[in-house]
């Protein structure tokens, strides 16, 4: 699912989100253009976003896929 912020930034919900309410969104267009990946809580779309380098984000996603962070 893709949503757009008032600034026009396109946000995409994580494909690993199961719609159980604990979801994150990221902005791939911004990541591609700047090398910085904005990440936010999908339940608080007007709240703050975390900005990390594409390299750090890639490492995080790899860790999630590998099960390094356990489950909730």
Secondary structure, 3 states (H helix, E strand, C coil): CEEECCCCCEEEECCCCCCCCCCEEECHHHHHHHCEEEEEECCCCCCCCEEEEHHHHHHHHHHHHCCCCCCC
